[in-house]
Amino acid sequence: MLTQIINGHILTPQGWLKDGSVLISDGKILEVTNSDLAVIGATVIDAKGMYIVPGFISMHAHGGAGYDFTEGSTEAFQKASLAHLKHGATSIFPTLSSTSFENIKQAVKTCEALMKEPRSTIQGLHIEGPYLNKKMAGSQWEEFLKDPDPNEYIPLIESTQCIKRWDISPELPGGHEFGQYMRSKGIMAAITHTEAEYPEIKAAFESGFTHAAHFYNAMPGFHKRREYKYEGTVESVYLTDGMSVEVIADGIHLPATILKLVYKLKGVEQTCLVTDALKYAAYDGEPIDDPRYIIENGVCKLADHSSLVGSLATMDTLVRTMVKKAAIPLADAVRMASETPAKLIGIDSSKGTLQKGKDADILIIDKDISIRCVFSCGRIVEGMNTLVH
């Protein structure tokens, strides 16, 4: 079946294209053309002057719709992924917080099976922990925290192809060996929940850590010890050319001024937008039932108000925040949610931009940066029937 999307502002790798069209066939982009003349036999989608952009890549989300990916079940993976898909995440890397290796292995099995399904949005598994600095672990389950153990992680990695990213605290004993091993396997190694200063960040980068998880969160900035001043992890990452970052751009975890600063210093090509979403994202069910947490002002916090825990955001929220609160151009905000994460995590051959031959993961968003239509591999999963002619 041939589908043609017309009458919109199309975001291409070369910039915005007006009065063009996107042709879709068999789940792929057949052509992005500067002609909007109707193609014989095509189902026409009228974008009505709205924006036509690539689907978002969600590479750090713990759950949604009331489900946590750490549950490891097929239902949890499918329901949470679908909730994020409806908000524009046409590709997702389910994220596991610190848990037992038995749970990780179960999640691997589930992920492997779902990745094999036709047109699956699940592109691989992301593990955060359990190799975390206990002083910086925040809400991560302390009972699971430990130093990197090659007798655990090497057999796991050797047994599967689905793990695409793993985040740890690089300053832990064995951290550099972990980074070297992940680099040898082509897996993104990211620093997280760390108190590393510049020498450690430099050494971590050289050993294979190329990315900083939820930048600014769970890591120190500039600080004093007695009468002397020291750079924090934040400044160290800025100084490390080639180390990419991700920001939780929900407008709560970081103020707009910091989002602007990251954009200015790291740039579009080295900055990703992530939700770090909990299971309460895109969720209309029962109120939170865990006494450790509260939901207040659109975010999840520890009950004692000592720390934020995770976001309730979806990918469209991030782009809207970057544009409306941080005054970032829409094209750049979209790229940080699509093209950049696709390149950094290695799926850009088929995802991340609107180009001939790539998967037809396409969003139509309106002037208020709200999702009006979602195509996943050419199939409409969310959208208004009024767009179809």
Residue pairs with C-beta under 8 A, 6 or more apart in sequence:
1 25
1 43
2 23
2 24
2 25
2 30
2 39
2 41
2 42
2 43
3 23
3 24
3 25
3 42
3 43
3 44
3 45
3 360
3 378
4 21
4 22
4 23
4 24
4 38
4 39
4 42
4 43
4 44
4 45
5 21
5 22
5 24
5 44
5 45
5 47
5 52
5 362
5 364
6 21
6 36
6 38
6 44
6 45
6 46
6 47
7 19
7 36
7 46
7 47
7 48
7 49
8 47
8 48
8 49
8 50
8 51
8 52
8 364
9 16
9 17
9 18
9 49
9 50
9 51
9 52
10 16
10 17
10 18
10 20
10 21
10 22
10 32
10 52
10 354
11 17
11 51
11 52
11 53
11 54
11 331
11 334
11 354
12 32
12 353
12 354
12 355
13 339
13 353
13 354
13 355
15 331
16 331
17 32
17 34
19 34
19 36
20 32
20 33
20 34
20 35
20 36
21 32
21 33
21 35
21 36
21 39
22 29
22 31
22 32
22 33
22 52
22 354
22 360
22 362
23 29
23 30
23 31
23 32
23 33
23 39
23 42
24 30
24 360
24 362
24 375
24 378
25 378
26 378
27 119
27 359
27 360
27 377
27 378
27 379
28 357
28 358
28 359
28 360
28 377
28 378
29 354
29 355
29 356
29 357
29 358
29 359
29 360
29 362
30 356
31 356
32 354
32 355
32 356
38 44
43 388
43 389
44 388
44 389
45 364
45 373
45 387
45 388
45 389
46 387
46 388
46 389
47 364
47 387
48 387
50 364
50 365
50 366
50 367
50 372
51 330
51 364
51 365
51 366
52 354
52 362
52 363
52 364
53 334
53 338
53 354
53 362
53 363
53 364
53 365
54 334
54 338
54 339
54 351
54 352
54 353
54 354
54 361
54 362
54 363
55 88
55 89
55 90
55 91
55 338
55 351
55 361
55 362
55 363
55 374
55 375
55 376
56 88
56 89
56 90
56 91
56 273
56 315
56 316
56 319
56 337
56 338
56 363
57 89
57 90
57 91
57 92
57 123
57 272
57 337
57 338
57 341
57 342
57 345
57 347
57 351
57 352
58 84
58 89
58 91
58 92
58 93
58 274
58 275
58 315
59 92
59 93
59 126
59 165
59 246
59 272
59 274
59 341
59 345
60 93
60 95
60 126
60 128
60 213
60 214
60 246
60 274
60 275
60 276
61 69
61 80
61 84
61 89
61 92
61 93
61 94
61 95
61 274
61 275
61 276
61 277
61 281
62 68
62 69
62 70
62 95
62 96
62 97
62 276
62 277
62 278
62 279
62 310
63 69
63 70
63 76
63 80
63 277
63 278
63 279
63 281
64 79
64 80
64 81
64 83
64 84
64 277
64 279
64 281
64 282
64 283
64 314
65 79
65 80
65 82
65 83
65 279
65 281
65 282
65 283
66 79
66 279
66 280
66 283
66 285
66 286
67 75
67 76
67 77
67 79
67 80
67 279
68 76
68 80
68 278
68 279
69 76
69 77
69 80
69 94
69 95
69 96
69 107
70 96
70 97
70 99
70 103
70 107
72 103
72 106
72 107
72 109
72 110
73 110
74 110
74 113
74 114
77 94
77 110
77 111
77 114
77 122
78 114
80 94
80 279
81 89
81 92
81 94
81 121
81 122
82 381
83 281
83 282
83 283
83 314
84 92
84 275
84 277
84 281
84 282
84 314
84 315
85 92
85 121
85 374
85 376
85 381
85 382
86 282
86 371
86 374
86 381
86 382
87 282
87 314
87 315
87 316
87 317
87 371
88 314
88 315
88 316
88 319
88 337
88 363
88 365
88 371
88 374
89 121
89 314
89 315
90 121
90 351
90 359
90 361
90 362
90 363
90 374
90 375
90 376
90 377
91 121
91 123
91 342
91 347
91 351
91 361
92 121
92 122
92 123
93 122
93 123
93 124
93 125
93 126
93 164
93 165
93 345
94 107
94 111
94 122
94 125
94 126
95 126
95 127
95 128
95 276
96 103
96 104
96 107
96 125
96 126
96 127
96 128
96 129
97 128
97 129
97 140
97 141
98 128
98 129
98 130
98 132
98 137
98 140
98 141
98 144
98 145
99 129
99 130
99 141
99 144
100 144
101 152
101 156
104 127
104 156
105 156
107 125
108 125
108 156
108 159
108 160
108 162
108 163
111 122
111 124
111 125
111 162
112 160
112 161
112 162
114 120
114 122
115 122
115 123
115 124
115 162
119 376
119 377
119 379
121 376
123 164
123 345
123 347
123 351
124 162
124 163
124 164
124 165
124 345
125 162
125 163
125 164
125 165
126 164
126 165
126 166
126 167
127 163
127 165
127 166
127 167
128 140
128 166
128 167
128 192
128 213
129 137
129 140
129 144
129 145
129 167
129 168
129 192
129 193
130 140
130 144
130 145
130 146
131 145
131 146
131 147
131 148
131 149
131 168
131 169
131 172
131 175
131 178
132 140
132 145
132 168
132 169
132 172
132 192
132 193
133 169
133 171
133 172
133 193
133 194
133 195
134 142
134 145
135 195
136 169
136 193
136 194
136 195
136 218
136 219
137 145
137 193
137 218
138 193
138 218
138 307
138 309
139 292
139 293
139 302
139 307
139 309
139 310
140 193
147 172
147 173
147 174
148 168
148 172
148 173
148 174
148 175
148 177
148 178
149 174
150 174
150 177
150 178
150 181
153 166
153 178
153 181
154 181
156 163
157 163
157 181
157 182
157 185
157 187
163 187
164 187
164 188
164 345
164 346
165 187
165 188
165 189
165 190
165 211
165 345
166 178
166 182
166 187
166 188
166 189
166 190
167 189
167 190
167 191
167 192
167 193
167 213
168 175
168 178
168 189
168 190
168 191
168 192
169 175
169 191
169 192
169 193
169 194
169 196
170 176
170 178
170 179
170 191
170 194
170 196
170 200
170 201
170 203
170 204
170 207
170 209
171 194
171 195
171 196
171 200
171 204
175 204
175 207
176 203
176 204
176 207
176 208
177 207
178 189
179 189
179 204
179 207
179 208
179 209
180 207
180 208
181 208
182 188
182 189
182 208
183 189
183 207
183 208
183 210
184 208
186 346
188 210
188 211
188 344
188 345
188 346
189 208
189 209
189 210
189 211
190 209
190 210
190 211
190 212
190 213
191 201
191 204
191 209
191 211
191 212
191 213
191 219
191 233
191 237
192 212
192 213
192 214
192 218
192 219
193 218
193 219
194 218
194 219
194 233
195 219
195 220
195 233
196 204
196 219
196 233
196 236
197 230
197 231
197 232
197 233
197 236
198 231
198 235
198 236
198 239
200 236
201 233
201 236
201 237
201 239
201 240
201 243
202 236
202 240
205 240
205 242
205 243
209 243
210 242
210 243
210 244
210 344
211 243
211 244
211 245
211 246
211 344
212 219
212 233
212 237
212 243
212 244
212 245
212 246
213 246
214 246
214 247
214 248
214 253
214 274
214 276
215 234
215 237
215 245
215 246
215 247
215 262
216 234
216 247
216 253
216 254
216 258
217 248
217 253
217 254
217 276
217 308
219 232
219 233
219 234
220 232
220 233
220 234
221 232
221 233
221 234
221 235
222 229
222 230
222 231
222 232
222 234
222 235
223 229
223 230
223 232
224 230
231 239
237 243
237 245
238 265
238 266
242 270
243 270
244 266
244 270
244 271
244 272
244 340
244 344
245 262
245 266
245 270
245 271
245 272
246 271
246 272
246 273
246 274
246 341
247 253
247 254
247 258
247 259
247 262
247 271
247 272
247 273
247 274
248 254
248 274
248 275
248 276
248 311
248 313
248 318
249 259
249 273
249 313
249 317
249 318
249 319
249 321
249 322
249 326
250 275
250 298
250 299
250 311
250 312
250 313
250 317
250 318
250 321
251 317
251 321
251 325
252 297
252 298
252 299
252 308
252 311
253 276
253 299
253 308
253 311
254 262
256 321
256 325
256 326
256 327
259 321
259 322
259 325
259 326
259 328
260 326
260 327
260 328
262 271
263 271
263 322
263 326
263 328
263 332
263 336
268 332
268 335
268 336
268 340
269 340
269 343
270 340
271 336
271 340
272 336
272 337
272 340
272 341
272 344
273 315
273 318
273 319
273 322
273 333
273 336
273 337
273 341
274 318
274 341
275 281
275 311
275 313
275 314
275 315
275 317
275 318
276 310
276 311
276 313
277 310
277 311
277 312
277 313
277 314
278 300
278 309
278 310
278 311
278 312
280 288
280 295
280 300
280 312
281 311
281 312
281 313
281 314
282 314
283 312
287 295
288 294
288 295
288 300
291 303
292 302
292 303
293 300
293 301
293 302
293 303
293 309
294 300
294 301
294 302
294 303
295 301
295 312
298 312
299 308
299 311
299 312
300 308
300 309
300 310
300 311
300 312
301 307
301 308
301 309
302 308
302 309
315 337
316 365
316 369
316 370
316 371
318 333
318 337
319 330
319 333
319 334
319 337
319 365
319 369
320 368
320 369
320 370
322 328
322 332
322 333
322 336
323 329
323 330
323 333
323 369
324 369
330 369
338 351
338 352
338 353
339 348
339 352
339 353
340 352
341 352
342 348
342 351
342 352
342 353
343 352
349 358
350 358
350 359
351 358
351 359
351 361
352 358
354 362
359 377
359 378
360 375
360 377
360 378
361 375
361 376
361 377
362 374
362 375
363 371
363 373
363 374
363 375
364 371
364 372
364 373
364 383
364 387
365 371
365 372
366 372
371 382
372 383
372 384
372 387
373 380
373 382
373 383
373 384
373 387
374 380
374 381
374 382
374 383
375 381
375 383
